[in-house]
Amino acid sequence: MGDAQSGAGELALRVASAVVLAPLAIGTAYLGGWPFVAFWSVAALIVFWEWTSLMGGADRRSVLMAGGAGLALALALAGAHRFRSAIIVLAMGTLGAAALSGRGQRGWAAGGVCYAGAIGIAPVLLRSDDAYGFTAVLLLFAIVWTTDIAAYFAGRAIGGPLLLPRVSPKKTWSGAIAGLAAAVIAAIVLAKIAGLSGLPAIAMIAVLLSAVSQAGDLFESALKRKFGAKDSGHLIPGHGGLMDRLDGFVAAAFVAMLIGLVRGGWEMPARGLLLW
C-alpha cells in the first residue's frame, strides 16, 4: 500500500512538472531567437552547477567560475549564430575547468563543461535553421518525451528483466523496447503532419535517437552512483535536479546535431536532419 501511494505521488509530481516545463520548452522553440537561446542557456548553466555539486571538492568554486564563464560566453556566441567560435570558447572553458580541478577530477570537470555545453548549443544550432528548425526541435522533443513516458509506464506495467541492473535498478528491457516503439510512432506522426518525405529514414532516426536518449539516462544514473547521489539536485518536483530531467535529451540532441551538421552543414543543420 505504501509503495503504491509513493508511486502515485511520484507520478503526480512528474505530471505537474511536465505540465509546467513542456509548454515552456515548446513555446520558446516556437519563438526561436533569443528567448530560445535564453531558455537553453539557463538550463545549461543550471546543469553545470548540478554537475559540479555532484563532483564536490574544495576546488569546486574555481571549476565553476572557469567552466561557467567559458560556457556562458560560448552560449552567447551560439545565440549570435557564431557556432564555430562558440565551440572554440567552450573548448577553452573545458581546459580551464580541468586545469583548476584536483588531479583525480580533471576529466570529470572537463566533461561537465562539455555536457552542459551540448545542452545549450545543440538545440540552438538545430533551431537556427529558419525553414526547418522548429520542426527539428519538435521532432527531438517528441522522440525523447515519448521514449521516457512509454518506458516509464511499460516498465512498471510489464516489468521483466532489468536493462542494466548494476547501473539502474528500475529500467527494464520491456520499458526500453516500448519507449523505442513509441518514439518511432511519434516521429512518423509528426513527420506526416509536417509534410516530410523519407519516412523510413525518419523512423530510423527515431530508433537511433531513442536508443541514445536511453543511453544518456543510464549514463547519468552511473554518474550519480559514482558520486553517491540519488538525484542531481532538488529543483524539479518528482524529478530531482534539472540534469535528471535532461539526461536523455542532451544525448539525443547532440547526436541529432551531428547528423544535421554532417548532412546539412552549419547553415542548414535541421534540413540535414529532416530531409532525406
HELIX and SHEET records of a PDB file:
HELIX    1   1 GLY A    2  LEU A   31  1                                  30    
HELIX    2   2 GLY A   33  MET A   55  1                                  23    
HELIX    3   3 ARG A   60  GLY A   79  1                                  20    
HELIX    4   4 PHE A   83  LEU A  100  1                                  18    
HELIX    5   5 ARG A  103  GLN A  105  5                                   3    
HELIX    6   6 ARG A  106  ARG A  127  1                                  22    
HELIX    7   7 GLY A  133  ILE A  158  1                                  26    
HELIX    8   8 TRP A  173  ALA A  194  1                                  22    
HELIX    9   9 LEU A  199  LYS A  226  1                                  28    
HELIX   10  10 LEU A  242  GLY A  264  1                                  23    
HELIX   11  11 PRO A  269  LEU A  274  1                                   6    
END                                                                             
